[in-house]
Amino acid sequence: MKADAVRPPVRVLIVKLSSLGDLFHALPAVHNLKTGLGARVDWVTQPEYVELVRCFTDVERVFAFPRRGWPRGLRPFLAELRRESYDYVIDLQGLLKSALVAFLARGRRRIGPSYRREGAGWFYTSAAAPRDRRRHAVEQALDVVGHLRLEPVGVKFPVKFPERRLTEPRPRVALLPLSRWASKNWPLPSFVEVGQRLRQRRGASMFILGGPADKDCGVELQRALGGGAVNLAGKLSLVETGALLKQMDLVIANDSGPIHMAAAVGTPVLAIFGPTDPRRTGPYGPRHRVLTASLPCQPCFRRNCRRLGLPCLANVRPEEVLAAAEQMLEAGTAPG
């Protein structure tokens, strides 16, 4: 009598090209898909995020989408991608370029998100849900789980970074003073004041983080904070940044990608929001806190403020941030 044939696992391809925070927003949906379908999961992302996505423990293989170097880089990318066939190709980006990638992959079903735009919907066989942008990006990505009628397994961020040992005493506080939009940047003197007070009152070890474009700001902030502040702005890869954030007791930052990385590894985040909406892109979960001025013009989602002096950020006072930071350090957690 012949043994029953072993059924091959469901194959899922995730298309989520960018950006840093958005990749982490997609992780709970990917975890639910892998668990609910018993699936093997591959992922397409931009080259600068490949090593980061390899740290997502639910993902087996990562494809680098050639964002630059068209059209020469497209042919080898597609040749590699199309060697595999998938039961589901799930676009969690919702843009024209990501929908095209999903369309060109070999998949039986192509599912797009509720927040699709740029005509991306033409390339899917179905969409996850009606559009509702009033929810957090994590919850929007999870629409695909309900669309496939899977039993939810909760919100988890399965990521594993290399261990990084630190000798600096606790509490350890990371400052991220810059973001990609000038309109999202809390004034640097305010970061200086909060950092100085935390060192004086709590003996906090201060770490300054940022990307390659933030080097000069990191030097300026380190100089203002005085000896002992560790300036790592522009010196770490994304994977190294994740490993460091895991060792922090608190992150104080603007609306930027690393706050979602910190939230994913369980580090409390105190975020200062101006023109963007924390209900949609704030750090996800009850351990974090958002401070904002709550002006009538918020959120405007503008890269350039029409009002003098960025009042939505300037009206968030350093003493308010300091008080919240001390509460979070004392409790190790904070109300959402």
Buried (B, 14 or more C-beta within 10 A) or exposed (E): EEEEEEEEEBBBBBBBBBBBBBBBBBBBBBBBBBBBBEBBBBBBBBEBBBEBBBBBEBBBBBBBBBBEEEEEBEEEBBEEBEEBEBBBBBBBBBBBBBBBBBBBBEBEEBBBBBBBEEEBBEBBBEBBBEBEEEBBBBBBBBBBBEBBEBEEBEBBBBBEBEEBEBEEEBBBBBBBBBBBBEBBBBBBEBBBBBBBBBBEEBEBBBBBBBBEEBBEBBBBBBEBBEEEBBBBBBBBEBBBBBBBBBBBBBBBBBBBBBBBBBBBBEBBBBBBBBBBBBBBBBBBBEBBBBBBBEEEEBBBEBEEBEEEEBBBBBBBEBEBBBEBBBBBBEEEBBEE
